[in-house]
Amino acid sequence: MSIKDELQDVEADLTRLRAEERETRQQIGEMGATDQVEISAMISQADETVQLIAGLERHRDRLLEQLEGEKGKGAP
């Protein structure tokens, strides 16, 4: 898999995870005063998603650096 292909996959994953995190937080806001255990679990899930996003963003940045490095060496 090329760096460009991997970068596209990471970008797609980031888009999907950001949408999931927004949806989870929206659901939490709409739940109101219901089961606090369920709300807590959903908040934890959203927080874990944010951590995954941060990790993917770091990976994306490394891929972009690699891609720039290849361009600097004359690779297409």
N, C-alpha and C positions, 0 to 999 in steps of 0.2 A: 504494500500500500504506500502510495506516495504521500509526501507531507501535505500536499494540497488536498488529497482525498481525506486524510486524517483530520485536517483542519475543517473540512466541510462536515464531517461526522460530528466533531466536537461542537461546531456552531449549531447543528441540528439538535444535539443533546441539550445545549444551553437554552435554546428556544423552548424546547419541550419542558425542561425542568423549571424554567422561569414561569411558564404558564401554569404548571402544576402547583407551584408554590403560591402564586397569586390566587388560584382557585381555592386552595386549602384555607388560606387566610380569609378569603371572602366567605367561605362556608362557616368558619369560626365566628365571624362577625354576625352572620345571619342566624346563628343558633340561639342566641339569647341565653337566658338562664336555664340551661338544660343540664345534662349529665356532666359534671365537672371533670370526671375521670376521662371521658371521651374528648372533651375540649383540651385537656392537658396532653392527651396522646396526639391529637391533631397538631397542637402547637409544637410538640417535639418533632413530629414528622416534618412540619414546615421548616423548623430550624435545621434539621438534618439535610433537607433539600438545599437550603442556603449554603451549608457547608460543602455539599457536592458541587454546587454552582461555583463556589470560590475555587475549589480544586480544579474544575474544568477550565475556569478562566486562567489560572496559572499555567495549565497545560497548553491552552491556546496561545498564551503569550510566548511560551518556549517554542512552540511550533512556528509562530510568526518570526521569531528570532532565527530559527534554523532556515526558514524559507528566505529570509533576507540574506543570511550568510551564503546560501547557495547562489542567490542572484549576484552577490558581490564577487563570487568566484567564476562568474560567467555561465552558470547553468541556466537553461531556459526556464 
